[in-house]
């Protein structure tokens, strides 16, 4: 393949075809069903599906025998399923999603979740980088190969609409489509992150998640704090103490030994190398307030913290009025929504039960303590790269970025990876993405770094070509 020629085609394709469609996609508030239970009635998910379906159908017309189906199982979010015939019977599966996280507050002036704004190399707005660009990058990569008549395997592209809710619809679609999917020998996922925008980053692992809602109830209704404090225990105090069963409030270290695993030596070495490459960018990427410091001085330890060690976040609270509306009332209950990221190889549902047991045992002051179980997702640990793929990744990074590839685990969860790893244990995986420093997926001011999107597209084209030319066996 003439890589310079492919790069020119991909760059032009992004500017002329991809970016105008992604801009339209950003305008659609198609929040994932966990954040919009009435998604079907509101119709925004359907708007996003129709937008991507229309764009993809026009592009697939260039491929003989290519098909696109919008699969709709009863009561479930839709799924875009594309088949692009290739040379031989082997299969490459390419994956992305089109649902979005909610708005979040704090967007800078002139920016907004449903307001696409391009500033230099960045396209701001919810969902462009997580993960709206994926369908466009996949088809652009195949167009680059077709333009030079580069042989490749049959390609299947799956774009789901439930990933930000934990992909709970996806297993039903995989089972429903398993014969059409076939047995892919290579899976490419474009829903991950990158340590910087200067090289290709391959994701070696993904943490799992153990979530739930902790409620402490001490009264059936609120009472005057001047009358009750000192007699009735504070629900917040009890809740705070229960959280200390999970986490050391001084260090942030999770206390439950059952939530840890042995970190593979190769991943420790890769974490140290990633920390060496990134330097202070390991933590500089985050918008620290005031004099806030990272949780450790050693950047290698910080990388391992966010990829292989359990970490707790309280992501929501209930039971409290806004400060301006707060009267002198001892409140009847306190509720906290907990999200505990778990090591990649730890059983997710089992972790939820471990947390539940720790929180509900021996309730202080006899208070009503209930941990309502949420999602328990097991993470994913990549199998070793085959020699042909390791070589192809190195060449693709040098060609597209001009620098060697880097390897690092990611702290998020992509349920599809664990699902595919179980169904296809001999499959090779390439998990990468465009979510780099300050891109702020799920938060305010999310952006798609356009040059990285183009380069990742070029990498996909090179890897699909290398897959077809790999040594037999």
Secondary structure, DSSP 8 states (H G I E B T S, - for coil): --HHHHHHHHHHHIIIIIHHHHHHHHT---B-TTT-TTHHHH-HHHHHHHHHHHHHHHHHTTSTT-EEEEE--TTS--EEEEEE--SSS-EEEEEEE--B----S---TT-BTTB-EEETTEEESTTIIIIIHHHHHHHHHHHHHHHTT----EEEEEEES-GGGTSTTHHHHHHHHHHHH---SEEEE---B-S-SSS-EEEEEE-EEEEEEEEEE--SS-EEHHHHBTTB--HHHHHHHHHHHHB-TTT--B--GGG-----HHHHHHHHHHHHHHTTHHHHTS---TT---S-S-HHHHHHHHHHS-EEEEEEEES---GGG--SEE-SEEEEEEEEEE-TTS-HHHHHHHHHHHHHSS-GGG-EEEEEEEEEE--EE-----HHHHHHHHHHHHHHHSS--EEEEESS--HHHHHHHHH-TT-EEEE--SB-TT--TTSTT-EEEHHHHHHHHHHHHHHHHHHHTS---
